[in-house]
């Protein structure tokens, strides 16, 4: 045949430090973080995915981060060895509900303000709480081999992360 000749010019990959149980050479289990915010309809399907993933991929440490209003999920998630991490922000920010949220819960010293300003304060606190949760899970570990984060974007019209 007078066509091009293909030759292998690279070396075969070296054996990975990852062991058969899913841990790296350092013994650390990979982490999977599932974050879901909003109402039950936004959060529960992601919680089900986290539990199914934890049952199927037992080499992972699985964490589920959501509003503390969904505390009822913690028992169901624990059965699948999923760690529940609540954030204090409310699952929705309707103007009639916002009047029931104390300023102490959003860590603001501001007095009465417009709905949009109060919503902005709560969203800022929500972002800080989410970041703190992710930092608690991942810490200062420089290795992110096999780690991942899943975030639902369904509820972003009511909550902007």
C-alpha positions in Angstrom: 0.0 0.0 0.0 1.4 3.4 -0.9 -0.4 5.5 1.8 1.0 7.2 4.8 2.7 5.0 7.5 1.5 5.7 11.0 3.9 5.1 13.8 3.5 5.4 17.5 5.6 8.3 18.6 4.6 8.7 22.2 5.2 6.5 25.2 2.5 4.5 26.9 1.0 6.3 29.9 2.6 5.5 33.1 0.6 3.7 35.7 -1.6 6.0 37.6 -1.2 6.6 41.3 -4.9 6.0 41.7 -5.6 2.6 43.3 -8.5 0.3 42.5 -10.6 1.6 45.4 -10.7 5.1 43.9 -8.3 6.7 46.2 -5.2 8.4 45.0 -1.7 7.5 46.1 -2.2 9.9 49.0 -5.2 7.8 50.2 -7.7 10.7 49.8 -11.1 9.8 48.5 -12.4 11.9 45.6 -15.1 14.4 46.5 -18.4 15.0 44.7 -20.4 18.1 45.8 -24.0 18.5 44.7 -25.4 22.0 45.3 -29.1 22.7 44.8 -31.1 25.8 45.7 -34.7 26.8 45.4 -38.0 25.1 46.2 -38.6 21.3 46.8 -39.0 20.9 43.0 -35.6 22.4 42.4 -33.8 20.6 45.2 -35.2 17.1 45.6 -34.2 15.8 42.1 -30.6 16.9 42.7 -30.7 15.2 46.2 -31.9 12.0 44.5 -29.0 12.2 42.0 -26.5 12.7 44.9 -27.9 9.7 46.7 -27.9 7.5 43.6 -24.3 8.6 42.8 -23.2 7.9 46.3 -24.7 4.4 46.2 -23.1 3.7 42.8 -19.7 5.3 43.3 -18.9 4.4 46.9 -15.3 5.4 46.5 -16.5 9.1 46.6 -17.1 11.3 49.6 -20.5 12.9 48.6 -21.7 16.2 50.0 -25.1 17.9 49.4 -25.3 21.6 50.0 -28.8 23.3 50.1 -31.0 25.6 52.1 -31.5 24.7 55.8 -35.2 24.8 55.0 -34.7 21.4 53.3 -33.4 19.8 56.6 -35.8 16.9 56.1 -33.5 15.6 53.3 -30.7 15.0 55.8 -32.0 11.7 57.1 -32.7 10.4 53.6 -29.3 11.4 52.4 -27.5 9.9 55.4 -28.9 6.5 54.4 -26.8 6.8 51.2 -23.8 8.2 53.2 -24.3 11.7 51.7 -23.2 14.5 54.0 -25.9 17.2 54.3 -24.5 20.8 54.5 -27.2 23.5 55.0 -26.9 27.2 54.2 -29.1 29.6 56.1 -30.5 31.5 53.0 -34.2 31.1 52.3 -35.3 28.9 49.3 -37.2 31.7 47.6 -37.3 35.5 47.9 -40.8 36.6 47.3 -41.5 40.2 48.5 -44.3 39.0 50.9 -41.9 36.4 52.4 -39.0 38.8 52.7 -40.9 40.8 55.4 -40.6 37.7 57.6 -36.9 37.4 57.3 -35.1 39.1 60.1 -32.1 41.3 59.5 -30.1 39.2 61.9 -30.5 36.2 59.6 -28.7 38.0 56.8 -26.0 39.5 59.1 -26.7 43.1 58.1 -26.9 46.1 60.3 -29.0 48.0 57.7 -32.3 49.4 58.6 -35.5 49.2 56.6 -34.6 49.0 52.9 -36.3 48.3 49.6 -37.1 44.8 48.5 -34.4 44.7 45.9 -31.7 46.0 48.3 -32.7 43.4 50.9 -32.7 40.7 48.3 -29.3 41.7 47.2 -28.0 41.5 50.8 -29.5 38.0 51.2 -28.0 36.9 47.9 -24.5 38.2 48.9 -24.8 36.3 52.2 -25.9 33.2 50.3 -22.9 33.3 48.0 -20.6 33.7 51.0 -22.2 30.7 52.7 -21.9 28.6 49.6 -18.3 29.5 49.2 -17.6 28.7 52.8 -19.3 25.3 52.4 -17.2 24.5 49.3 -14.0 25.6 51.1 -14.9 23.4 54.1 -15.3 20.4 51.8 -12.1 21.0 49.7 -10.0 22.9 52.2 -6.5 23.8 51.0 -6.0 20.4 49.3 -4.0 21.1 46.1 -5.2 17.9 44.6 -8.6 17.9 42.7 -8.1 14.6 40.9 -11.6 13.1 40.2 -13.3 15.8 42.3 -16.3 17.6 40.9 -19.2 20.0 41.8 -22.7 19.8 40.4 -24.9 22.9 40.7 -28.5 23.1 39.7 -29.3 26.2 37.7 -33.0 25.7 37.7 -33.8 28.2 40.4 -31.4 31.0 39.3 -34.3 33.2 38.4 -35.1 33.5 42.1 -31.5 33.0 43.4 -28.4 34.2 41.6 -25.3 32.4 42.8 
